Every structure is written in structure tokens, then in C-alpha cells.
Amino acid sequence: MKFLFDLGGVFFDWDPNYFFKNIFNTDEERNYFLDEVCNDEWNIKQDCGRSIEDAELELISKFPIYENQIKMYYKNHRKMIRKTFDTSIDALKNLKSLKINCYVLSNWSAETFEGMIDDYPFLKLFNGLIISGEHKLIKPDKAIYELAISHFNLIPEKTVFIDDKIENIIAAEKLNFNTIHLVDPQKIQIEIRKFLV
């Protein structure tokens, strides 16, 4: 059995609110900004390879009043990571001690991922990483799973895919991956053990 991990929500507690709660005076304006301006739909395009410069220019033309805050988004991307989940890191170390191959398949901007491996050394434990922005593909698109299968020489029936987003889990199951929909990182060890029997 091999393991294929997502990063955000599995290893990293990332949320733009962690940074912007100190930027806006009211929750209402912060919620508006993150729901209507720098929202998930906009962010995912950077995970799919669009440059941060192009992303910022698009929004500034639409929301000039928020130019400063828009430019803060990616400059402060690391400050949106509140913590790493030690339970997941321990689970990874345990799998590696058992000589089990572990890989990453993550939706993440190539630009903001620069330096992450140096800043978070546990990432060096993986046998390989696919960062969506580097390949201009994103989950839950079938193509990025097929890339992982070929790149890491995976047999889906003998691979466990772990992700916090249900749409990504459903896409993996269509390709016959075993899956763990991780809604609580504290339970990752329990879920993984089910596949180690």
C-alpha cells in the first residue's frame, strides 16, 4: 500500500482569516472581502498556475478600493498558516518507518509554495510531491490524478488518497483509489491503521 496526501487541511491549518482578522475593522468587511474579492474561486486559479501578478491586476481593476488588501493576500500567505497538524506529521513519520512510500498531491500556487520545503522540513520525508500550480492542473480534475498515477507509478487500488475536501475524494474514488476523507486531523492515525491490517 502507498499513500497520497493532500497538504492543506491535512498537514497545514491554513485560512486567510487568520491574517485578515487583524486588517479589517469589522467582521462584516472582512467576510465581504474574502467572500466577494479574494475568494476561493479567485485563489484556485493561482493553484492552477495563474501568476499572482495577473491575479492581483484582475481584482484591482474590479475592486480598486481594496488594492492594498489585495496586494497583502499573497505577500502574507505564510501568515495564513496558523499551525501544522502534529498528528499528521507523526502519522507520516510512522508510515516512513514502515518503509511505506508516501506522496503529495496538493492544490497550491507554485509561487507561494517556493521555500516551503526548507521552512517545513517534514515535507522532505515524502517520496515525491505534485504541486498543482507547477503543472497547471488542479483537483478534482481527473488529469491531475492521472498525472500522480503515472508520475509516482501508483496502482489506485493499492493506494490510499487522503484529502479534506469531499469533491477531491469523490474524484479519487472514481479512479479506484482507496480514500480517507479527513475531517479531523486528530483521527488520521485511526483512519490510516484501517489500511495497515
N, C-alpha and C positions, 0 to 999 in steps of 0.2 A: 504494500500500500504506500502511495505517495500522498503528499498534502499540498494543496494550492490555496494560499491565503490572500484575502483582501488585507489592506492596511488600515484605512480609516474606519473607525468603529470597532475594529478587531484589535489592533495594536495601539492606535492613536485616538485619543479623545480630542477631536478637532471640531470646532464650532466657531464661526465668525462672531457670534455673540460674545464670546469670551474677550475679544478685543474691543468691539464696538460699544459694549456697555459703558465704557469709560469715555467714549467720544461724543455720544448724543446726550442731551439733557433730559430727554424723556424716553420712556419705553415705546411710546407710540411712534415717535420719529425713527427710532432705531428699527422697530419692526417694519415700518414702511420702507426704509432704505434696504433692508435685507430681503424683503418680500417683493419689492417692485423695482429696485435699482440693481444692486449687486446680489441678484438672487441665484438660486440653484441652476436655473435654466441657462443663465449667463455664464456661471462658473464652469459648467460641464463642457462648454465649448473650448475652454482653455485645457481641460483634461483631455480633449480630443485633438489638441495640437495647435489651436489658435494662439497667436502670440499675445502676451499681456499688453503690449503696446497697442495692438489693434483692438483688443477688448476694451481698454480704457477709452480710446478715441471714440468708439461706438457709443458708449454710455455718456461720455461728457457732452457729446453733441445732442443727446436726448435730455440729459439732466444737468445742464451747466451749473445749476445752483449747488450741486453736490460734487463738483470737480475735485476738491481737496479730499473728501472722504473716499471717492472712487479711487484716487491715486494711493490712498492709505491701504486699500484692501490687500493687494499683493505684496506691498512693501512690508506689511506686518503679518504675513501668512503664518510665520512660526509662532507668533504671539497668540494665534488662534488654537494652538495645541496646548491644552491645559495640562495634559499628562500622558504618559504611556500606561498601558494596562499590564502590570507586572504578571498577572495570571497568564496572559497570553504569551509573554516573553518566557515565562517558566515552562509553559507547555511546549514552545518551540525548542527550548534547550533540552527538554526531556526527549522529544522526538529525535533530535540530532544525536543524543547519547545512545539511542537505539539504532543508530545508523539509517534512519529513515530520511529520504530526500524530501525537502520542503522548498516550495517556490512561492513567488508573489505574483498576483495578477491584480493590479490596482489602478483605479481611475485617479490620475494625479497629473497635474501640469508638469511638463518636463522642466520648465523654468523654476518652479517652486520646489521641485524635488532635488535640484542641484545642491550638493553638500549634505543631504540628509544622511547618507551612509556614514559620513565622518562624524556627524553630530549624534547619530543614534547607532552605535557600533553593533547592536544586536542584529541589524539588517545584514551584516556580513555573514551571519550564520546561514542565510538562505543559499540554496544551490543555484538560484537564478531569480531574476526579477524582470517582470514586464510592467513598465510604467506606461499607461495609455498614451500620454502626451508625446512620448518618444516615437510611437508607432501610428499616431493619428487614428486610433481606434478606441472605442470605449465599450465597457459593459453597459447594457446587456446585449450588445450586438454579437451575433454568432461568430463573426470573423475574429474577434479578439480571443475567444475561447479556442477557436481552431488554431490560431497563432500559438497559444500556450501549449496545445497538444503537440504540435509539430516541433516547436522550439525546445520544449522540455522532454520530448519523447514520452508523453503521457498516454496511458490507457485509461480513458474516463471511468470504466467500471472498476478500476483498481486505484482510483484517485479520489481523495476527499477534498471538496471545494468548500471553503469557509468564508462567509460574507454576511454583513449585517443588513443588506438590502434584499428584500424578498424578490424583486424583479430580477436581480442577478442570480439568485438561487434558482428561480424558475428556468431561466435561460440555460443554466448549467445542467439542470435535470433533463432538459430536452436533448442534451448531448450525452446522457447516461452517466454523468458524474454522480458519485455519492455526495451528499451535501450536509452541511450544518448551517442552519440559519441562526446566526449568533445574535440574539437579542440582549444577552447579558454576558459580558466577558468573564465574569466571575465563574461561569459554568462551563468554560471552554474545556477544562481538563476532563470533566464528566462526559461531555459530548465526544471528545476525541477518543476516550477509552472504549467507547462502544465499537470503534473500528479497529481496536488493537487486540481484540479477543482472539 
